[in-house]
């Protein structure tokens, strides 16, 4: 499992907006919406996002599993050979928000689970930092 915790000096409402509004997601995560349903995120929806990993253009498939408005967002993510069961948990703090990202990582290619976990760990750490900066600099 890949687990990253970040303290964000912004309200949980601001962090939730960054996680759920497609233009916000694009701003901090670098993905571009290809086919994101109206009212995203709603359990059962399948959103597709364009992304890049180095020189490779990939489609990220995001299947929303559960949503607790302002507190929890869970999705199944498939991108390239990586499969994630991803969950974001938000909690208020005196200074803003604690954001936890937990991902159970596997590979769709036998024998590459270690690489999928390593790439996910690096990617999640970097994206959570970009999200933190976005929320703190853009109210």
C-alpha positions in Angstrom: 0.0 0.0 0.0 1.1 3.6 -0.8 0.0 6.0 1.9 0.8 9.8 1.8 -0.4 12.3 4.4 -0.2 16.0 3.8 -1.2 19.0 5.9 -2.9 21.7 3.8 -3.3 25.2 5.1 -6.7 25.5 3.5 -10.2 24.5 4.4 -11.6 21.0 3.8 -14.1 22.6 1.3 -11.2 24.1 -0.7 -9.3 20.7 -0.7 -12.5 18.9 -1.7 -13.0 21.3 -4.6 -9.4 20.6 -5.8 -10.1 16.9 -5.7 -13.5 17.0 -7.5 -13.8 19.9 -9.9 -12.2 18.8 -13.3 -10.6 22.1 -14.0 -9.0 22.1 -10.5 -7.8 18.5 -10.9 -6.2 19.5 -14.2 -4.5 22.5 -12.5 -2.6 20.5 -9.9 -2.5 17.0 -11.3 -1.7 17.8 -15.0 -4.4 15.5 -16.3 -6.9 16.7 -18.9 -10.5 15.6 -18.9 -11.4 13.5 -22.0 -14.7 12.2 -20.8 -15.7 13.3 -17.3 -19.4 12.9 -16.6 -21.6 15.7 -15.3 -21.8 16.0 -11.6 -18.5 14.2 -11.1 -17.8 12.4 -8.8 -20.8 10.1 -8.3 -20.4 6.4 -7.4 -20.5 4.3 -10.5 -19.2 6.9 -12.9 -16.3 6.2 -15.3 -14.2 9.3 -16.0 -11.4 9.3 -18.5 -8.4 11.7 -18.3 -5.5 12.2 -20.6 -2.1 12.1 -18.9 1.6 11.7 -19.7 4.2 9.5 -18.1 7.5 10.8 -19.6 7.1 10.7 -23.4 4.1 8.3 -23.2 0.5 9.6 -23.6 -1.9 7.5 -21.6 -5.6 7.4 -20.7 -6.3 7.3 -17.0 -9.5 5.4 -16.3 -11.2 6.6 -13.0 -14.1 4.5 -11.8 -15.7 6.2 -8.8 -16.5 3.7 -6.0 -17.7 5.9 -3.1 -18.2 9.5 -2.2 -18.8 11.1 1.2 -19.1 14.8 0.3 -16.2 16.7 1.7 -14.7 13.7 3.6 -13.9 10.7 1.4 -13.5 9.9 -2.3 -12.6 6.4 -3.5 -11.9 5.2 -7.0 -10.5 2.4 -9.0 -7.8 3.8 -11.2 -6.2 2.1 -14.2 -3.4 3.8 -16.2 -0.9 2.0 -18.3 0.0 -1.3 -16.5 -0.8 0.2 -13.0 -4.0 -0.7 -11.2 -5.0 1.3 -8.0 -7.7 1.1 -5.4 -7.4 4.7 -4.3 -9.0 6.6 -1.4 -8.7 10.2 -0.3 -9.7 11.1 3.2 -10.1 14.6 4.4 -10.2 15.9 8.0 -10.3 19.4 9.5 -7.4 20.5 11.6 -6.7 23.8 13.5 -4.4 24.8 10.6 -6.7 23.7 7.8 -7.0 20.1 6.5 -5.2 16.8 6.8 -5.4 15.0 3.5 -4.6 11.3 3.4 -4.1 9.3 0.1 -4.1 5.5 0.4 -3.6 3.4 -2.6 -3.5 -0.4 -2.9 -1.3 -0.9 -5.9 -0.9 -3.8 -8.3 0.3 -4.4 -11.8 -1.7 -5.7 -14.7 1.6 -7.2 -16.0 2.8 -10.1 -13.9 6.1 -9.5 -12.1 5.9 -5.7 -12.2 4.1 -5.0 -9.0 7.2 -3.6 -7.4 7.6 -1.1 -10.3 3.9 -0.1 -10.1 4.3 0.5 -6.3 7.5 2.5 -6.8 6.1 4.7 -9.6 2.8 5.2 -7.7 4.7 6.3 -4.5 6.7 8.9 -6.4 3.7 10.1 -8.4 1.4 10.4 -5.4 4.0 12.3 -3.3 4.6 14.8 -6.1 0.9 15.2 -6.9 -0.1 15.7 -3.2 2.5 18.4 -2.9 1.1 20.2 -6.0 -2.4 19.9 -4.6 -1.2 21.4 -1.3 0.4 24.4 -3.1 -2.7 24.9 -5.4 -5.0 25.0 -2.4 -2.8 27.3 -0.3 -2.1 29.7 -3.2 -5.5 29.8 -4.9 -8.4 30.3 -2.5 
